[in-house]
């Protein structure tokens, strides 16, 4: 009975964990938003934020620029490396919950002088160690490492979204400036043609000099 009670006590202690379980904090959010379309309505559309960038931007040149930016941007590379680091940390944290097994092998030989005898000695050692997680220390560490991994994944998505938004904004600003420059050039050509026509009319006596002078 004492042995059974001791075993039950060990399992009871192993079930105890340090600190309370994580609960998502409550956030007061508004029930409705301005210009919100009812979900039951047939006109309800999917949010633009849920769309993929290649489904939103159909310009082939812009898509090429975004892909090049995602491949060569150092912030995206750093975010990806942090995900790999968080995955490794999660594996290390989870490994503390399992037994540790180690082994060592050795071989030695010795020749006895004068008799020509050879003595060979082979040794093999094994070691198994395990620390019971009585207070849930390792489980809490695993939960923290997993939460850190999720956070790094979301951080990478944020970096990608920010980069795509920056490239698209700069591209559209450049396109706008190109259009303004094209309009200015065409306006200049039209003004020169109008001036040439006015000069021709003035030379023929059909217009006055006031129409030609600025």
Steps between C-alpha positions, in 0.01 A plus 500: 500500500787737574650434159167565329452818702851614406434433130168686519675791668764511225234510227309765691806719528581442134155629411559827682628790292662826589270797452149522358402397151516770236176679426458749223432847640154639444485795263193718466432537128208683342207292388461683169723720285431794276390402148496134601323268257277238669634146467159369393485743210574376150722805441744400777847462359820356633734738678781639288744426782435127461594498132842395371716777362530333159119487484473872578779639282458377143782709355772255379777755554385568858480127570857459375619780728321352802644153441849646465452696821384194693801301379767763567369696796713449810212558743311207347811283523551594864135422578533158333821430695323588824229246420764230458658610828163484678437153359836384633426651840166320507672169425751560779227590746297189412805275528532584871180304566646172374772274642860562403690197370875497465760235421873455488711219354867433549759246387853445624769239436807403700790269414668313784879529466694175469201278447353633174156514651251768398220613730210686341251688709173638362273717708149625429318742725147633482330775693131585520381801696157654534375783715125475570314819421335521840402867486453534126814704449586335171142507377475871569830553322365306200183709497707819512725379217195408290344841562828664403500300176148618417604858576800479267281360223257790536793742509623359168155546349497858624840566346381355168178704506691819579750433222230426242310813603814715474591366156146542370470854640833606350409340167164677477657831601757457224228413249308811607807717449558340159143580399534858622824537302333358190208741539739792543692402186185466293374831635829665398470358148142625475600846620782518245267397219248762613775763508615404151145528370455838664829623351390383157169687538685811619736489204201478268325789667218285645613549861657778699835514667331483841401138425863411431668678788484339844 
